[in-house]
Amino acid sequence: MVAMTKQQPSVSAFLQECLTRHLNDYQVKKQADELELKMYLIQHGFPAEMIEHATADEIYVMVEVAHRQDKREMERGQIATAGGLGIAFGSE
């Protein structure tokens, strides 16, 4: 068995530190908003390094490109759905 020394915190102290919140609700929300934006841009194919070093204007341009991609994908989905409904109800 390992003897407990001052250099080795007890398990309960370790768990207490892990379970203690260090951020208030506003800080959590702010960090989540920033992370969500980065994840959104990464999902649209922008490299993480590009996002990390981008200015606010560059981020705005990337978000605009991502929104346009979303809009095009939604329009394609609507066209496919309309075509499927037409076929289902006897249209050629």
N, C-alpha and C positions, 0 to 999 in steps of 0.2 A: 504494500500500500504506500502511496506517496504522501509524505508529510506535508501539511499545509504551511506555507511560509508567507511572508508579506508580499512576495513577488507573485504568488499564485492566488488570485482571488477565489473565493469560495464559489460554488456553483450557484447558490442563491444570489450572491452579489452580481454575478455575471448575468443571470436571467433578469434580475431587477434592472440592470443597466440596459439590457436589450429591449425590455418592455416599456421603458420610460420614454415618453414623448419629449422631444427636444424642440419641436416646432409648434407654433400655435396654428389655429385653423386657417387664418389668413395666409400664413407662410406655406402651409400644405397646399392650399388652393392655387396660390401663385406658382409654385413649383410644378404642380400637376398641369396647369395651363401651358407652361413653357414646354414641358415634356410632351404633352398631347400635340402641340404644334409641330415639334420636331418629328414625332412618330408619324404624323400625317404626311409631312413632306418626304420622309424616308419611304413610306408606303407608295408614294408617287414617283419613286425612282431617283430622288435627289440624294447625292452622297452625304453622309453624316459630316464629313470634313468640310464640305461646302457650306452646310447649314451652320456649323459651329463658327465659321469665320466670316459669315455674311453680315452685311450692314442691315439696318432696319428696312431700307428701301429694297435691298436685294431679297430679303425675306418676303416682303410684300409682293414682289414680282413672282417669286416661286409659288406663293399662295394663290395668286391669280392664275398661274398656269395649272396648278392642281385643281382649282375650281372649274376651269374650262374642261379639263379631262373628265371630271366628275359629271359635268353637264352632258358631254358627248356620250359617255357610257350610259347615262340615264335615258337619253334620246334613243340610243340603239336598243336598249331594253324595251322601251315603249313600242318601237317599230316591230320588234320581234314578237311582243305580246299581241299587238294588233293583228299581225299576220297569222299567228297561231289561232286567235279567236275567229278570224275570217275563215280559215280552213275548217275549224271545228263546226262552224255554222253553215257550211256548204258553199263558201265563196271559193273561187278558183285562184 
